[in-house]
Amino acid sequence: MNPTTSNGMEDFKIESLSPADEGKPLRLPQFSTALKVVALAVAVLLIGGGSLYVFGRSQFSEQKIEFTVSGPDEVAAGDEAVFVVRYENTNRAAIENVRLVFSYPVESLPLHDGAPVHITQEELNIGTIPAHEKGERQFQAIIVGHQGNVKTARAVLGFSPEHLTTQLQVSAEATTTITTMPVELNIVAPPTVLSGQTVTYTIDYKNQTPETLRNLELHVRFPDGFTATKPKTTWEIPTLEAGESSRITVTGTIIGNEREVKTIFIALQKEVVTSTSRFVIEFEKADASSVISTPLLSAAIGIKGSREYTAHTGDTLSYTTTITNTTDVDLTSLVLTVRLDGSMYDMSTIDGYGGSFDGRLKTITWNSSVVPELGFLRAHQSVTVLFSVTLKNSFPSTLQVKDSFIKASAHVETVNVPESLPVDSLSAADELITRITTSPSFSQSLIVDDTQFGASTPYPPKVDQTTTFTVKWSVANPSNGLTPAKVTGILLPGVTWKGMYRVAGGTQAQPVYDSKTSTITWNLNTVPPGTGIASPPYELFFQVSITPSVNEARQTPTLVSGARFEGTDVLTQEEIVLTQRDLTTQSAVQP
C-alpha cells in the first residue's frame, strides 16, 4: 500500500497481491484518526436520530390527559348545583377532534342561562387542545329527589392524538347527596287493603327552613281503581311559615285484583325565579303503596262456566254468579244484584230462577228468601246463583259500536259483619263484558233479464241454443268489520264464463275466474260494519251461459255450485262461513 495525504485525510488503495502474498490473511488499511472521528460522528447522529424517532413515538400518553368533574357534595332538594368539568393536556403533542359529553344527574332540571331546558345530556365540540393547554366547562341544574338520594353527574372526553386516527376517551364523574328537604313530606297508606274497602291516605308536610315558603302546590296521583269521596288532586299552599306543618286526608274506595300493588304518588311544586326566567319545578316527591289482599268476600260471573264466551244473535245465555266467603267466620244477610247493560238483551226473556227483575233499573235481585245460602253462608263456602237471558235475533238498524257488546255486573253485600272482621260492611263485585259476533248475510240469485247486461233468450233453455244468465252475489254485514272476507263459487261443466261483470255497493273488489278449476273468487278483503244497513250491500253481477245438448232435454242443469262466503270477525276473531244452494236453470228470476 502507498498511502498519501490529501486534505487532512489519508487516501488508500489496494494493489494486486503478489504471488508471495497469496494464501496469507488480507490486511485492511488502517484508518487515520480523522476518519475515525467522522465515523464516530455518523454513529452518534444515527443513534441520536433513532432516539428521537423512538421518543417521537412515545411523546403521547393517555395518562397525561387530566380530566375531572366536581360539584357540591351535599345539596337540599330543589337547590341549584354547578358542576365543573376540567381538562388539561400535559402531553408534548396536541389532541384533536375533542368532544365533551356531559350527562346530568337523574331527575335533575338542567339550566341554560337561568332557564330550564328539557335535556338529559349535552355534547360540546371543543376541537383541538394544544400541548400543555387546559380548560373548563360549567353545567347548571336543579337537583330533585328524596332525602338520601345520591345523584351522579358524568362526563366523557373523546379525542384523537395529533397525526393519529385512533379514537380514545377518558371519563370522570361526581356525586352529590340530597341531605336535606326544605319541606318534610310524608305519605301514609295502609300496607294491605281489600278490594272495595274504604281507604284513607294521610299526607303530612312541614317547612324545615328558617324562611317562609310561598306559592307551593301539592299534586297527587291516585292509584288506578281508587275513587275519592271528594275528588281533588291539587292543593295550593300560598304560604308555609318556618316550622309550620299541615295535614291532608283523602278517603275513598279502592278496587283491584288480589296481590295487585296500588301506589299513590305526590309531588310538591314551587316557583323558581332567576335573573332571566320564572318557572315551576317539582322539587320533592314521595310515594306509598298498598297491596290488595285476599278478599273476605268474592263474586265471579260467567256464561256457561266461561269468561271467554263469544255470543251470537239469538243466543240464550246461561249466566252463573258464584259468591265465596273466604273468611273464617259465617256471613249472614247477603244480597246479590246483577245489572244488565246492552241493547242486544231481550229483557222480556229474563229468567231469574226466583230473583226479582226491575225493568227500570235493569237489575235482578236475590236474597235469602229465594237462595237460602245467602242468608247464612258458612266460612270458606260458596253458593252459585243462576239466571238466563236471550239475545235479540238481529242488530238494530242504527248500529253503534256499543251494540256489539253486552255487560253483566254483579254486586253482593252484607252489613251484618261479625265483630272479628275489621270492616263495617262486606261487599264484592265483578263484571263480565261479552262480545257478540256479527251476523253477515250472503245471498245469490239468477237473473234472466238483467237491466244493464240485457237478456239472451231462449228461456227456458232449448237444445243447441245458447242462453245467457246473470248471477248476483250480495253480502251484508250489520256489526263488526270482517277481515279477510271473500266469496267463491264453481261453474259446472257445460257452463261458460262470459267475462262480463260489474260490482256495486261501494266495493271496488273485482272477481277472478280460474279456467283450470272453473272457480270464481271475489276477494272482498274487508267488509265494514253497517254494510247493507247503514250503507248499500256489496254486490257482484256476472254473466254465464249454457247451450244444452240433446241428452239434457227436459233437465234442469246446475250452473253455479258451492257458493260460499268466508270472513273473520275483527272483534271476536271468529271465522264465519255461509253457504248457498246450487243455482240451476230453474232458479232464475224472470222479469
ROTILUM-387368 format. One line per 8 residues: their letters; for each residue x, y, z of C-alpha. Coordinates in nm, 4 decimals, decimal comma. Layout:
A> X:Y:Z  ...
END
This chain:
MNPTTSNG> 0,0000:0,0000:0,0000  0,1091:0,3515:-0,0756  -0,0827:0,5884:0,1410  -0,0826:0,9557:0,0509  -0,2111:1,2554:0,2321  -0,4811:1,4818:0,0863  -0,6928:1,7485:0,2702  -0,6033:1,6033:0,6060
MEDFKIES> -0,7436:1,2638:0,5103  -0,5441:0,9586:0,4146  -0,6375:0,8118:0,0745  -0,5667:0,4484:0,0193  -0,5842:0,1844:-0,2472  -0,5451:-0,1940:-0,2577  -0,2938:-0,3203:-0,5063  -0,2803:-0,6614:-0,6643
LSPADEGK> -0,1395:-0,9362:-0,4493  0,1969:-1,0744:-0,5344  0,2404:-1,4492:-0,5649  0,4306:-1,4422:-0,2402  0,1297:-1,2958:-0,0595  -0,1237:-1,5481:-0,1799  -0,2734:-1,7598:0,0966  -0,1935:-1,5018:0,3624
PLRLPQFS> -0,4701:-1,3169:0,5582  -0,5835:-0,9953:0,3955  -0,4881:-0,6885:0,5954  -0,7264:-0,3929:0,5698  -0,5865:-0,0473:0,5598  -0,5557:0,1398:0,8852  -0,7911:0,4421:0,9219  -0,6476:0,7693:1,0258
TALKVVAL> -0,7595:0,9497:1,3377  -0,9646:1,1986:1,1319  -1,1557:0,9198:0,9636  -1,2324:0,7647:1,2997  -1,3734:1,0945:1,4186  -1,6033:1,1161:1,1161  -1,7252:0,7600:1,1660  -1,7950:0,8272:1,5314
AVAVLLIG> -1,9933:1,1402:1,4437  -2,2064:0,9495:1,1938  -2,2740:0,6817:1,4510  -2,3771:0,9406:1,7071  -2,6083:1,1003:1,4575  -2,7627:0,7673:1,3707  -2,8092:0,6762:1,7316  -2,9386:1,0227:1,8148
GGSLYVFG> -3,1801:1,0126:1,5233  -3,3054:0,6749:1,6315  -3,3591:0,8033:1,9840  -3,5557:1,0984:1,8541  -3,7741:0,8673:1,6480  -3,8475:0,6439:1,9425  -3,9069:0,9449:2,1587  -4,1327:1,0910:1,8930
RSQFSEQK> -4,3492:0,7793:1,9044  -4,3728:0,7878:2,2821  -4,4376:1,1576:2,3286  -4,8223:1,1000:2,3768  -4,9747:0,9223:2,6765  -5,3400:0,8831:2,7770  -5,2337:0,9222:3,1386  -5,1252:1,2746:3,0583
IEFTVSGP> -5,4844:1,3828:2,9921  -5,6095:1,5226:3,3219  -5,9904:1,5129:3,3372  -6,2156:1,5767:3,6402  -6,5758:1,6592:3,7325  -6,6528:1,8481:4,0507  -6,9754:1,9578:4,2152  -7,1287:2,0135:4,5583
DEVAAGDE> -7,1010:1,7164:4,7925  -7,4368:1,7956:4,9531  -7,7496:1,9841:4,8451  -8,1050:2,0372:4,9594  -8,3809:1,9157:4,7297  -8,4650:2,1913:4,4845  -8,1268:2,3623:4,5140  -7,9208:2,4643:4,2151
AVFVVRYE> -7,5926:2,2778:4,1658  -7,2998:2,3795:3,9458  -7,0814:2,1039:3,8015  -6,7382:2,1991:3,6695  -6,5611:1,9819:3,4128  -6,1853:2,0482:3,3929  -5,9440:1,9093:3,1356  -5,5718:1,9557:3,0700
NTNRAAIE> -5,3423:1,8117:2,8029  -4,9946:1,7704:2,9578  -4,8592:1,5832:2,6560  -4,5994:1,7315:2,4178  -4,8478:1,6795:2,1320  -5,1957:1,8218:2,0746  -5,5187:1,6237:2,0811  -5,7764:1,6768:1,8084
NVRLVFSY> -6,1481:1,6219:1,7397  -6,2164:1,6722:2,1090  -6,5796:1,6104:2,2104  -6,7169:1,6554:2,5614  -7,0381:1,4708:2,6601  -7,1905:1,5679:2,9946  -7,4744:1,3647:3,1471  -7,6873:1,5392:3,4092
PVESLPLH> -7,7956:1,3571:3,7273  -8,1207:1,1628:3,7003  -8,4368:1,3711:3,7730  -8,2389:1,6956:3,7687  -8,3583:2,0003:3,5767  -8,0748:2,1439:3,3594  -8,0472:2,5211:3,3255  -7,9122:2,7340:3,0401
DGAPVHIT> -7,8615:3,0992:3,1259  -8,1002:3,0550:3,4182  -8,3783:2,8988:3,2105  -8,4815:2,5322:3,2288  -8,4104:2,3032:2,9344  -8,5565:1,9562:2,8991  -8,2478:1,7515:2,8184  -8,0558:1,4730:2,9894
QEELNIGT> -7,7097:1,5344:2,8427  -7,5078:1,7834:2,6392  -7,2394:1,7298:2,3770  -6,9807:2,0025:2,3107  -6,7351:2,0097:2,0210  -6,4166:2,1554:2,1665  -6,1964:2,0955:1,8633  -5,8211:2,0917:1,9354
IPAHEKGE> -5,6443:2,1182:2,2693  -5,2765:2,2050:2,2124  -4,9967:2,0592:2,4233  -4,9925:2,1887:2,7815  -5,3273:2,3652:2,7394  -5,6238:2,3340:2,9738  -5,9844:2,4479:3,0030  -6,3115:2,4003:3,1847
RQFQAIIV> -6,6853:2,3968:3,1265  -6,9683:2,4571:3,3724  -7,3087:2,2903:3,3821  -7,6007:2,4019:3,5996  -7,9005:2,2019:3,7202  -8,1633:2,1976:3,9901  -8,1418:1,8755:4,1906  -8,4663:1,6891:4,2605
GHQGNVKT> -8,5263:1,3743:4,4608  -8,5731:1,2175:4,8013  -8,3613:1,2729:5,1080  -8,0579:1,0458:5,0979  -8,0614:1,0127:4,7172  -7,7140:1,0147:4,5633  -7,7115:1,1987:4,2312  -7,4300:1,1345:3,9824
ARAVLGFS> -7,3036:1,3664:3,7103  -7,0809:1,2031:3,4482  -6,8603:1,3399:3,1725  -6,6752:1,1713:2,8858  -6,3957:1,3332:2,6804  -6,3349:1,1751:2,3389  -6,0356:1,2701:2,1225  -5,7652:1,1612:1,8765
PEHLTTQL> -5,3896:1,2169:1,9328  -5,2322:1,4545:1,6830  -5,1465:1,2888:1,3477  -5,3220:0,9695:1,4530  -5,6701:0,8367:1,3678  -5,7034:0,6388:1,6912  -6,0141:0,7334:1,8903  -5,9582:0,7497:2,2662
QVSAEATT> -6,1663:0,8670:2,5598  -6,1431:0,9383:2,9294  -6,4276:0,9757:3,1770  -6,4974:1,1158:3,5213  -6,7939:1,1636:3,7499  -6,9034:1,3490:4,0628  -7,1689:1,2557:4,3180  -7,3980:1,4830:4,5124
TITTMPVE> -7,6141:1,3699:4,8036  -7,9522:1,5213:4,8887  -7,9082:1,5661:5,2626  -8,1981:1,7946:5,3483  -8,5509:1,8611:5,2303  -8,6872:2,2142:5,2577  -9,0259:2,0591:5,3253  -9,0612:1,7357:5,5170
LNIVAPPT> -9,3046:1,5395:5,3035  -9,4618:1,2135:5,4196  -9,7486:0,9993:5,2960  -9,9090:0,7110:5,4822  -10,1049:0,4345:5,3101  -10,2311:0,1065:5,4612  -9,9901:-0,1754:5,3717  -10,2749:-0,4090:5,2764
VLSGQTVT> -10,6290:-0,3342:5,1637  -10,9306:-0,5301:5,0469  -11,0835:-0,4701:4,7067  -11,3876:-0,2483:4,7609  -11,2634:-0,1361:5,1026  -11,2613:0,2253:5,2213  -10,9051:0,3585:5,2245  -10,7629:0,6719:5,3893
YTIDYKNQ> -10,4412:0,8373:5,2708  -10,2657:1,0830:5,5039  -10,0211:1,3417:5,3681  -9,8117:1,5464:5,6133  -9,5823:1,8346:5,5208  -9,3653:2,0725:5,7264  -9,1399:2,3682:5,6417  -8,7925:2,2798:5,7725
TPETLRNL> -8,6240:2,6012:5,6557  -8,5870:2,9234:5,8586  -8,7735:3,1124:5,5854  -9,1331:3,1413:5,4737  -9,2045:2,9387:5,1617  -9,4562:3,0795:4,9181  -9,6677:2,9657:4,6236  -9,6325:2,5924:4,6799
ELHVRFPD> -9,8612:2,3346:4,5169  -9,9108:1,9731:4,6182  -10,0116:1,7359:4,3361  -10,1426:1,3840:4,3993  -10,1759:1,0957:4,1506  -10,4026:0,8315:4,2976  -10,3784:0,4600:4,2128  -10,5931:0,3118:3,9392
GFTATKPK> -10,9160:0,1828:4,0879  -10,9289:0,4474:4,3640  -11,2388:0,6676:4,3858  -11,2166:0,9561:4,6307  -11,5175:1,0626:4,8331  -11,4326:1,4243:4,7473  -11,2342:1,4151:4,4207  -10,9364:1,6509:4,4254
TTWEIPTL> -10,5782:1,6178:4,3000  -10,4193:1,9613:4,3624  -10,3789:2,1598:4,6848  -10,2478:2,5179:4,6753  -10,0267:2,6310:4,9653  -9,9902:3,0112:4,9318  -9,7570:3,0420:5,2337  -9,5853:2,7991:5,4652
EAGESSRI> -9,4169:2,9695:5,7594  -9,0874:2,8480:5,9001  -9,1583:2,5395:6,1115  -9,5251:2,5318:6,0085  -9,6826:2,1938:5,9336  -10,0155:2,0728:5,7997  -10,2001:1,7559:5,7023  -10,4172:1,6468:5,4080
TVTGTIIG> -10,6505:1,3478:5,4421  -10,8145:1,1770:5,1442  -11,0718:0,8999:5,1808  -11,2220:0,6771:4,9148  -11,2743:0,3218:4,7989  -11,0253:0,1108:4,6080  -11,0862:-0,1803:4,3739  -10,8259:-0,4216:4,2409
NEREVKTI> -10,7179:-0,7775:4,1917  -10,5653:-0,9924:4,4602  -10,1915:-0,9152:4,5143  -10,2101:-0,6090:4,2920  -9,9907:-0,3202:4,4130  -10,1634:0,0165:4,4381  -9,9268:0,3159:4,4593  -10,0091:0,6783:4,5356
FIALQKEV> -9,7628:0,9460:4,4163  -9,7284:1,3012:4,5489  -9,5138:1,5894:4,4237  -9,4505:1,9300:4,5764  -9,4045:2,2142:4,3295  -9,2530:2,5566:4,3821  -9,1839:2,8614:4,1730  -8,8224:2,9399:4,0845
VTSTSRFV> -8,7173:3,2901:3,9832  -8,3823:3,3560:3,8138  -8,2356:3,6650:3,6529  -8,3716:3,5552:3,3170  -8,6846:3,3484:3,3774  -8,9565:3,2311:3,6113  -9,0706:2,8666:3,6156  -9,2221:2,5916:3,8309
IEFEKADA> -9,0445:2,2721:3,9337  -9,1335:1,9555:4,1217  -8,8644:1,9741:4,3868  -8,9871:1,6999:4,6202  -9,1595:1,3683:4,5578  -9,2889:1,0811:4,7668  -9,4984:0,7695:4,7224  -9,6579:0,4894:4,9208
SSVISTPL> -9,8016:0,1542:4,8202  -10,0720:-0,0850:4,9323  -10,1246:-0,4453:4,8271  -10,4684:-0,5851:4,7552  -10,5036:-0,8780:4,9947  -10,7220:-1,1836:4,9662  -11,0823:-1,0569:4,9677  -11,3068:-1,1536:5,2550
LSAAIGIK> -11,5920:-1,1942:5,0085  -11,5711:-1,2563:4,6350  -11,8065:-1,2667:4,3374  -11,7354:-1,4224:3,9967  -11,9710:-1,4100:3,6996  -11,9547:-1,6233:3,3843  -12,1558:-1,7630:3,0937  -12,1841:-2,1410:3,0850
GSREYTAH> -11,8877:-2,1515:3,3232  -11,6623:-1,9382:3,0986  -11,5471:-1,5770:3,0950  -11,4377:-1,6008:2,7295  -11,7723:-1,6901:2,5778  -11,8494:-1,5420:2,2349  -12,2186:-1,4703:2,1842  -12,4309:-1,4750:1,8695
TGDTLSYT> -12,7597:-1,3082:1,7850  -13,0500:-1,5158:1,9117  -12,8354:-1,6957:2,1735  -12,9810:-1,7885:2,5114  -12,7109:-1,7037:2,7645  -12,6969:-1,9044:3,0859  -12,5174:-1,6904:3,3479  -12,3672:-1,8133:3,6756
TTITNTTD> -12,2669:-1,5915:3,9673  -12,0564:-1,7601:4,2362  -12,0323:-1,5974:4,5811  -11,7485:-1,7172:4,8091  -11,6965:-1,6497:5,1803  -11,3163:-1,6576:5,2287  -11,3254:-1,5655:5,5977  -11,3030:-1,7938:5,8982
VDLTSLVL> -11,6483:-1,6879:6,0189  -12,0020:-1,7350:5,8847  -12,1680:-1,4484:5,6958  -12,5386:-1,3643:5,7026  -12,7948:-1,1486:5,5203  -12,6197:-1,1337:5,1860  -12,7977:-0,9561:4,8975  -12,6951:-1,0136:4,5343
TVRLDGSM> -12,7845:-0,7868:4,2437  -12,6924:-0,8205:3,8765  -12,7308:-0,5338:3,6296  -12,7612:-0,5979:3,2553  -12,6344:-0,3345:3,0097  -12,6616:-0,3639:2,6322  -12,9152:-0,3027:2,3574  -12,8974:-0,6655:2,2402
YDMSTIDG> -13,0515:-0,8111:2,5573  -13,4152:-0,9141:2,5128  -13,5264:-0,8216:2,8641  -13,8604:-0,9975:2,8179  -13,6823:-1,3338:2,8174  -13,5063:-1,2994:3,1556  -13,5411:-1,5993:3,3867  -13,4010:-1,5128:3,7295
YGGSFDGR> -13,4796:-1,8506:3,8902  -13,6698:-1,6753:4,1647  -13,4809:-1,3460:4,1518  -13,6768:-1,0224:4,1176  -13,6252:-0,8262:3,7934  -13,6625:-0,4456:3,7896  -13,7100:-0,3357:3,4277  -13,6448:0,0296:3,5101
LKTITWNS> -13,3053:-0,0386:3,6662  -13,2382:-0,3498:3,4518  -13,1356:-0,5398:3,7658  -13,2117:-0,8821:3,9087  -13,2034:-0,9153:4,2902  -13,1696:-1,2280:4,5074  -13,1787:-1,2641:4,8862  -13,2212:-1,5431:5,1370
SVVPELGF> -13,5895:-1,5825:5,0548  -13,5021:-1,7378:4,7176  -13,1427:-1,8522:4,7820  -13,1157:-1,9771:5,1440  -12,7339:-1,9810:5,1347  -12,7373:-1,6032:5,1007  -12,8965:-1,5859:5,4430  -12,6239:-1,7981:5,6022
LRAHQSVT> -12,3031:-1,8552:5,4072  -12,0604:-2,0622:5,6093  -11,6876:-1,9902:5,6342  -11,4946:-2,0881:5,3204  -11,8140:-2,1945:5,1430  -11,9599:-2,0816:4,8086  -12,3035:-2,0516:4,6520  -12,3846:-2,0226:4,2805
VLFSVTLK> -12,6857:-1,8224:4,1591  -12,8265:-1,8785:3,8073  -13,0188:-1,6704:3,5555  -13,0643:-1,6707:3,1781  -13,1497:-1,4187:2,9059  -13,1822:-1,4381:2,5278  -13,0220:-1,2011:2,2793  -13,2191:-1,0339:2,0036
NSFPSTLQ> -13,2203:-1,2029:1,6641  -13,0788:-0,9032:1,4769  -12,8773:-0,5900:1,5379  -13,0527:-0,2511:1,5480  -13,0771:-0,0587:1,2214  -12,8978:0,2395:1,3780  -12,5944:0,0326:1,4669  -12,3324:0,1675:1,7093
VKDSFIKA> -12,0088:0,0144:1,8359  -12,1584:-0,0472:2,1804  -12,4229:-0,2732:2,0233  -12,1544:-0,5375:1,9711  -12,1070:-0,5737:2,3488  -12,3193:-0,6765:2,6446  -12,2229:-0,6383:3,0111  -12,3440:-0,8109:3,3262
SAHVETVN> -12,2337:-0,6545:3,6576  -12,2706:-0,8464:3,9845  -12,2635:-0,6914:4,3337  -12,3059:-0,8752:4,6659  -12,3090:-0,7065:5,0059  -12,3921:-0,7518:5,3717  -12,3929:-0,5064:5,6593  -12,4148:-0,7817:5,9228
VPESLPVD> -12,0410:-0,8180:5,9729  -11,9012:-1,0236:6,2628  -11,7071:-0,8195:6,5174  -11,3918:-1,0187:6,4443  -11,3661:-0,8571:6,0989  -11,2112:-0,5054:6,0771  -11,4793:-0,3576:5,8485  -11,8292:-0,2138:5,8832
SLSAADEL> -11,9655:-0,3848:5,5736  -11,8574:-0,6514:5,3296  -11,9085:-0,6330:4,9567  -11,7717:-0,7802:4,6366  -11,8269:-0,7032:4,2719  -11,7477:-0,8460:3,9318  -11,8443:-0,7682:3,5758  -11,8380:-0,9609:3,2511
ITRITTSP> -11,8258:-0,7963:2,9103  -11,9216:-1,0315:2,6274  -11,8632:-0,9726:2,2583  -12,1324:-1,0503:2,0040  -12,0186:-1,1889:1,6710  -12,1572:-1,0101:1,3685  -12,4298:-1,1813:1,1647  -12,3483:-1,1229:0,7997
SFSQSLIV> -12,5795:-1,2375:0,5232  -12,4881:-1,3830:0,1855  -12,7326:-1,4431:-0,0972  -12,7156:-1,5403:-0,4619  -12,9734:-1,5280:-0,7365  -13,0071:-1,5975:-1,1090  -13,1399:-1,3217:-1,3359  -13,2754:-1,3824:-1,6854
DDTQFGAS> -13,3221:-1,0239:-1,7981  -13,0540:-0,8044:-1,6350  -13,1289:-0,4331:-1,6606  -12,7728:-0,3457:-1,7662  -12,6404:-0,6573:-1,9415  -12,9745:-0,7318:-2,1103  -13,1265:-1,0720:-2,1896  -13,0246:-1,3598:-2,4098
TPYPPKVD> -13,3117:-1,5947:-2,4806  -13,4494:-1,8539:-2,5051  -13,5728:-1,9193:-2,1589  -13,6223:-2,1915:-2,0547  -13,3081:-2,3048:-2,2385  -13,3525:-2,5150:-2,5546  -13,1348:-2,7835:-2,7038  -12,8472:-2,6483:-2,9115
QTTTFTVK> -12,9431:-2,2858:-2,8375  -12,7377:-2,0555:-2,6091  -12,9000:-1,8850:-2,3126  -12,7101:-1,6235:-2,1073  -12,7852:-1,5642:-1,7386  -12,6687:-1,3033:-1,4868  -12,5636:-1,4322:-1,1433  -12,5927:-1,1918:-0,8494
WSVANPSN> -12,3963:-1,2268:-0,5238  -12,4865:-0,9952:-0,2354  -12,3125:-0,9516:0,1044  -12,4385:-0,7524:0,4059  -12,2691:-0,7082:0,7440  -12,4609:-0,5435:1,0310  -12,1895:-0,5339:1,3012  -11,8118:-0,5665:1,3461
GLTPAKVT> -11,5790:-0,5499:1,0478  -11,4941:-0,8677:0,8588  -11,1289:-0,9114:0,7561  -11,0386:-1,1009:0,5451  -11,3546:-1,1819:0,3509  -11,4245:-1,3478:0,0167  -11,6892:-1,5286:-0,1882  -11,6185:-1,8301:-0,4097
GILLPGVT> -11,8249:-2,0451:-0,6466  -11,7707:-2,3114:-0,9137  -11,9151:-2,3246:-1,2662  -12,0320:-2,6722:-1,3620  -11,9143:-2,8410:-1,6865  -12,1015:-2,7016:-1,9873  -12,1331:-2,3569:-1,8249  -11,9303:-2,0769:-1,9852
WKGMYRVA> -11,7783:-1,7753:-1,8085  -11,8625:-1,4761:-2,0322  -11,6147:-1,2324:-1,8762  -11,8881:-0,9725:-1,8253  -11,9283:-0,8440:-1,4668  -11,9873:-0,5362:-1,2535  -11,9681:-0,4510:-0,8815  -12,1907:-0,2247:-0,6728
GGTQAQPV> -12,2383:-0,1013:-0,3166  -11,9138:0,0839:-0,2507  -11,6731:-0,2015:-0,3161  -11,4181:-0,1997:-0,5949  -11,3220:-0,5649:-0,5493  -11,3114:-0,7423:-0,8860  -11,3821:-1,1136:-0,9375  -11,1177:-1,3512:-1,0743
YDSKTSTI> -11,2062:-1,6570:-1,2836  -10,9718:-1,9559:-1,2880  -11,0454:-2,1512:-1,6085  -10,8443:-2,4518:-1,4889  -11,0668:-2,5108:-1,1878  -11,3749:-2,3231:-1,3158  -11,3675:-2,1269:-0,9854  -11,4857:-1,7694:-0,9418
TWNLNTVP> -11,3208:-1,5829:-0,6489  -11,4494:-1,2463:-0,5296  -11,1882:-1,1268:-0,2760  -11,3550:-0,8532:-0,0696  -11,0620:-0,8078:0,1753  -11,2715:-0,6082:0,4274  -11,6457:-0,5722:0,4740  -11,7067:-0,2732:0,7066
PGTGIASP> -11,9714:-0,2772:0,9822  -12,3113:-0,1477:0,8718  -12,2726:-0,2734:0,5133  -12,6232:-0,3434:0,3836  -12,7776:-0,1479:0,6729  -12,6219:0,1964:0,7064  -12,4745:0,1673:0,3550  -12,5631:-0,0402:0,0458
PYELFFQV> -12,4682:-0,4090:0,0414  -12,1663:-0,5303:-0,1544  -12,2883:-0,6807:-0,4825  -12,1360:-0,8641:-0,7779  -12,3117:-0,9320:-1,1093  -12,1506:-1,1663:-1,3611  -12,2715:-1,3462:-1,6736  -12,2602:-1,7160:-1,7611
SITPSVNE> -12,4127:-1,9067:-2,0499  -12,5278:-2,2600:-2,1297  -12,6028:-2,4447:-2,4573  -12,7919:-2,7641:-2,3646  -12,7187:-3,0826:-2,5540  -12,9834:-3,3274:-2,6663  -12,9135:-3,5522:-2,3671  -13,0046:-3,2604:-2,1349
ARQTPTLV> -13,3531:-3,2174:-2,2741  -13,6212:-3,1878:-2,0055  -13,3438:-3,1492:-1,7396  -13,2521:-2,8572:-1,5128  -12,8730:-2,8215:-1,5402  -12,6761:-2,6739:-1,2479  -12,4976:-2,3501:-1,3310  -12,3124:-2,2449:-1,0084
SGARFEGT> -12,2218:-2,4867:-0,7307  -12,0637:-2,4499:-0,3856  -12,1202:-2,0756:-0,3474  -11,9506:-1,9862:-0,0167  -11,8825:-1,6704:0,1876  -11,5899:-1,6711:0,4329  -11,4969:-1,3934:0,6747  -11,3269:-1,3337:1,0105
DVLTQEEI> -11,4888:-1,1077:1,2720  -11,2271:-0,8471:1,3702  -11,3763:-0,8103:1,7191  -11,4272:-1,1725:1,8215  -11,1798:-1,3307:1,5737  -11,4472:-1,5881:1,4952  -11,4401:-1,7361:1,1451  -11,7796:-1,7154:0,9758
VLTQRDLT> -11,8826:-1,9363:0,6825  -12,2103:-1,9001:0,4912  -12,3160:-2,1220:0,2008  -12,5899:-2,1172:-0,0632  -12,7752:-2,3832:-0,2546  -12,6649:-2,4571:-0,6096  -12,8093:-2,2383:-0,8848  -12,9936:-2,4267:-1,1578
TQSAVQP> -13,1767:-2,3074:-1,4640  -13,4978:-2,3241:-1,2567  -13,3523:-2,0766:-1,0023  -13,3852:-1,7860:-1,2430  -13,5757:-1,4728:-1,1510  -13,7872:-1,3795:-1,4544  -13,8803:-1,0261:-1,5456
END
